Amino acid sequence: MDPKLERRERYKISRRIPTRWRDNDVYHHINNVIYYEFFDTVINGYLVEAGGLDFSGGESVGFAVETHCQFLQPISFPEEVDACLRVDKLGNSSVRYEIGIFKAGEVEPAAVGYFVHVFVDRLTRQPVRISGRMREALAALLV
């Protein structure tokens, strides 16, 4: 992923997220850890809505095993962001998402990153195959 080439239209879906007053840090822009909340929101929102993820009672859960974020321009409260999502790699038990964080309505990202989930059995914590509705939802975002 080359951040200079990233544009909104390269992502499959987006979710509008309002920033909050408390998201600003002492430098008057959104603190770096909040970007990972944006990542979680767009990914897990999609998994629940399109993939049927039941994070409280399902047989499998997705564990974050690797994340990365590159910051390109600051965002400040009260701006809204569009967290945009696509799938870069879909394996048997893992998925690598790519995320672009855009100021609402802008075409160039404020941040780009990736997030890797490994799906595991809720009880044994052993990797399990991504199948059914979840696989279909993830495959729909594959680029």
Residue pairs with C-beta under 8 A, 6 or more apart in sequence:
1 88
1 98
1 112
1 114
3 70
3 72
3 109
3 112
6 100
6 108
6 109
6 112
7 107
7 108
7 109
8 14
8 82
8 84
8 100
8 102
8 106
8 107
8 109
9 107
10 86
10 100
10 143
11 84
11 85
11 86
11 98
11 100
12 84
12 85
12 86
12 87
12 140
12 141
12 143
13 42
13 46
13 84
13 85
13 86
13 141
14 42
14 82
14 83
14 84
14 85
14 102
15 41
15 42
15 45
15 46
15 82
15 83
15 85
16 80
16 81
16 82
16 104
17 38
17 41
17 42
17 80
17 81
17 82
17 83
18 78
18 80
19 30
19 34
19 75
19 76
19 77
19 78
19 79
19 80
19 81
20 77
21 77
21 78
23 30
23 31
23 34
23 77
24 30
24 31
24 76
24 77
25 31
28 76
29 74
29 75
29 76
30 74
30 75
30 76
30 77
32 69
32 71
35 69
35 71
35 101
35 111
35 113
36 67
36 69
38 81
38 83
38 99
38 101
39 67
39 69
39 83
39 97
39 99
39 113
39 115
41 83
42 83
42 84
42 85
42 99
43 85
43 97
43 99
43 115
43 117
44 53
44 55
46 85
46 137
46 141
47 53
47 62
47 134
47 137
48 55
50 133
50 137
50 140
51 133
51 134
51 136
51 137
51 138
52 132
52 133
52 134
52 137
53 62
53 134
55 61
58 122
59 121
59 122
59 128
60 119
60 120
60 121
60 122
60 128
61 119
61 120
61 122
62 95
62 117
62 118
62 119
62 120
63 117
63 118
63 119
63 120
64 115
64 116
64 117
65 94
65 116
65 117
65 118
66 114
66 115
66 116
67 113
67 114
67 115
67 116
68 113
68 114
69 111
69 112
69 113
70 111
70 112
70 113
71 110
71 111
72 108
72 109
72 110
72 111
72 112
73 103
73 108
73 110
74 110
75 81
75 101
75 103
75 110
79 103
79 104
80 103
80 104
81 101
81 102
81 103
81 104
81 110
82 101
82 102
82 103
82 104
82 105
83 99
83 100
83 101
84 99
84 100
84 101
84 102
85 97
85 98
85 99
85 141
86 97
86 98
86 141
86 142
86 143
87 95
87 96
87 97
87 98
87 138
87 139
87 141
87 142
87 143
88 96
88 97
88 98
88 114
88 142
88 143
89 95
89 96
90 96
90 130
90 135
90 138
90 139
90 142
91 130
92 127
92 129
92 130
93 118
93 119
93 120
93 127
93 128
93 129
93 130
94 116
94 117
94 118
94 119
94 127
94 130
95 116
95 117
95 119
95 130
95 138
96 114
96 115
96 116
97 114
97 115
97 116
97 117
97 141
98 112
98 113
98 114
98 143
99 112
99 113
99 114
99 115
100 109
100 111
100 112
101 109
101 110
101 111
101 112
101 113
102 108
102 109
102 110
103 110
118 127
119 127
119 128
119 129
119 130
119 134
120 126
120 127
120 128
121 127
121 128
130 138
